[in-house]
């Protein structure tokens, strides 16, 4: 079997697995305990925080260690709304956000906040001019993702940050960086980001860990009440093995970004070439997108059928994103790009990593050729 679902989760580095085991075995003290083992554990967290901060080029005090990006996104959006709701109740996000952002906004809508979900063009891109015209005096938050998890579309964050801060310097700018970190250059200063979410299991770190960057000086209302961990922003005993292992994965991902773009970007180009030469397919990803995600529709065929046919050929791909694959509705992201219901229901996502090889890509193309030829007659049957 060859794994093509790296946007859903990634194989942890050996070093990550070893670190988790080692820390669990030796450093099981509670960092809030004031004896030696507690202090040891607290030191490990301090060091992990420094390494995470280094990978993002920010200060350690700006790092909040979380259970992953779902928590980070909820904390960023609801925490901002709860903190700054007195100043205004308008929030801007987009039609293509991950459910952890999109549904957080919908939750707030039910509580009286007004949400503007910006549209995207046929390539899945936000127009910064739309941000500029949507921002108002009472806009407390703008939340835009770096890279879309279904299509790989990269958003123009520097332009969005600039028009936003020109229009209303008090508006908090949150970026869901999950699919961009380690895959593309990240510059939180240039983007003028106030909040930035990461998840470790997308960069070969452990599941159940993540980072929320919070610019110094910005205040968030905590979602969890209890202890004073994470400067009072996230009560609960820390996941020390996870955080130490995550910090290693973040360091390695940051160091390997250029290599990732080159190696994995070449795989993407081969796939996009093949899609262009196959008339029955419609691409939903483009050369200017992220190096690791290729989304393609096979109109007239349910995505699940194509997925399982590829699985019979030893290729593991996904439909939509892992978080929404259990729903039967067509992809919200592809519909927002103006795709038909048919195209949006027949899309598969192939997402790649550095553990894949050129040989894997060759095998994938052979399997795709075979699957498309085999399903072609059924598809025509269905389209009659
Ligand atoms: N945002 C994006 C863009 C994602 O791809 C994901 C993972 N599917 C998340 C947020 C949620 O991350 P986690 O699995 O760490 O909760």
Boltz pocket constraint, residues with backbone or C-beta under 6 A from the ligand:
constraints:
  - pocket:
      binder: B
      contacts: [[A, 7], [A, 8], [A, 67], [A, 68], [A, 69], [A, 70], [A, 71], [A, 73], [A, 98], [A, 100], [A, 145], [A, 147], [A, 148], [A, 149], [A, 176], [A, 178], [A, 179], [A, 198], [A, 199], [A, 200], [A, 209], [A, 210], [A, 321], [A, 322], [A, 323]]
      max_distance: 6.0
